[in-house]
Amino acid sequence: MTLPLTHPDALFARLGDEALRRVLWAFYAKATRDELLGPVFTRRIGPFPRGGWPMHIMRLEGFWRAVTGGPSAYRGQPGPAHADLGIAPEHFDRWLALWEETLMEFLDPPEAAALLTLARRMRGTLERHAAREPA
């Protein structure tokens, strides 16, 4: 008998890999073109969709699978991974606005709302790490 890797009630079971991947690629396509967020991402990861983006999206897929109850080997630390970006609260306001817009375009309302809630919850941790000025 094979046990399922994802609990059937988990958010990931309702999303699936394909929808999650579409959301992430669409969101970062928007974010990298954004006047406020684009320079931050380009400085850290390179020009979208080349550079380090395929690897970054794979890492993000693992992260979102983990936080939505899906199968994941993600073992990173999101806070420290965002350390020293030197960004301000308005960057996070914009990040959440674009995230919400993208979620509403690609997902059904219950799943979009659930992912938005998760992002809002993680904002504080990410913001504390990212706000410091780069060394």
For each residue, the residues with C-beta under 8 A, 3 or more apart:
1:
2:
3:
4: 7 8
5: 70 71
6: 10 12 13 69 70 71
7: 4 10 13 69
8: 4 13
9: 13 69
10: 6 7 13 14 68 69 70
11: 14 15 68 69 111 114 115
12: 6 15 16 20 65 68 69 70 71
13: 6 7 8 9 10 16 69 70
14: 10 11 110 111
15: 11 12 19 20 68 70 107 111 115
16: 12 13 19 20
17: 20 21 61 65
18: 21 22
19: 15 16 22 23 106 107 111
20: 12 15 16 17 23 24 61 64 65 68
21: 17 18 24 25 57 61
22: 18 19 25 26 106
23: 19 20 26 27 102 103 106 107 115
24: 20 21 27 28 57 60 61 64
25: 21 22 28 29 49 57
26: 22 23 29 30 102 105 106
27: 23 24 30 31 98 99 102
28: 24 25 31 32 41 48 53 56 57
29: 25 26 32 33 48 49
30: 26 27 33 34 98 101 102
31: 27 28 34 37 38 41 95 98
32: 28 29 37 38 41 42 47 48
33: 29 30 38 48
34: 30 31 37 38 94 98
35: 38
36: 39 40 90 91 94
37: 31 32 34 40 41 91 94 95 98
38: 31 32 33 34 35 41 42
39: 36 42 43
40: 36 37 43 44 85 87 91
41: 28 31 32 37 38 44 45 48
42: 32 38 39 45 46 47 48
43: 39 40
44: 40 41 85
45: 41 42 48 51 52 53 56
46: 42 50 51 52 53
47: 32 42 50 51
48: 28 29 32 33 41 42 45 51 53
49: 25 29 53 54
50: 46 47 53
51: 45 46 47 48
52: 45 46 55 56
53: 28 45 46 48 49 50 56 57
54: 49 57 58
55: 52 58 59
56: 28 45 52 53 59 60
57: 21 24 25 28 53 54 60 61
58: 54 55 61 62
59: 55 56 62 63 74 76
60: 24 56 57 63 64
61: 17 20 21 24 57 58 64 65
62: 58 59 65 66 72 73 74 76
63: 59 60 66 67 72 74 76 78
64: 20 24 60 61 67 68 70 115
65: 12 17 20 61 62 68 70 71 72 74
66: 62 63 70 72 74
67: 63 64 118
68: 10 11 12 15 20 64 65 114 115 118
69: 6 7 9 10 11 12 13
70: 5 6 10 12 13 15 64 65 66
71: 5 6 12 65
72: 62 63 65 66
73: 62
74: 59 62 63 65 66
75:
76: 59 62 63 81
77: 80 81
78: 63 81 82 122 125 126
79: 82 83 125 126 128 129
80: 77 83 129
81: 76 77 78
82: 78 79 85 126 129 130
83: 79 80 129 130 132
84: 129 130 132 133 134 135
85: 40 44 82 129 130 131 134
86: 130 131 132 133 134
87: 40 91 92 130 131
88: 91 131
89: 92 93 127
90: 36 93 94
91: 36 37 40 87 88 94 95 130
92: 87 89 95 96 123 126 127 130
93: 89 90 96 97
94: 34 36 37 90 91 97 98
95: 31 37 91 92 98 99 119
96: 92 93 99 100 116 119 120 123
97: 93 94 100 101
98: 27 30 31 34 37 94 95 101 102
99: 27 95 96 102 103 115 116 119
100: 96 97 103 104 112 116
101: 30 97 98 104 105
102: 23 26 27 30 98 99 105 106
103: 23 99 100 106 107 111 112 115 116
104: 100 101 107 109 112
105: 26 101 102
106: 19 22 23 26 102 103 112
107: 15 19 23 103 104 111 112 115
108: 111 112
109: 104 112 113
110: 14 113 114
111: 11 14 15 19 103 107 108 114 115
112: 100 103 104 106 107 108 109 115 116
113: 109 110 116 117
114: 11 68 110 111 117 118
115: 11 15 23 64 68 99 103 107 111 112 118 119
116: 96 99 100 103 112 113 119 120
117: 113 114 120 121
118: 67 68 114 115 121 122
119: 95 96 99 115 116 122 123
120: 96 116 117 123
121: 117 118 124
122: 78 118 119 125 126
123: 92 96 119 120 126 127
124: 121 127 128
125: 78 79 122 128 129
126: 78 79 82 92 122 123 129 130
127: 89 92 123 124 130 131
128: 79 124 125 131
129: 79 80 82 83 84 85 125 126 132
130: 82 83 84 85 86 87 91 92 126 127
131: 85 86 87 88 127 128
132: 83 84 86 129
133: 84 86
134: 84 85 86
135: 84
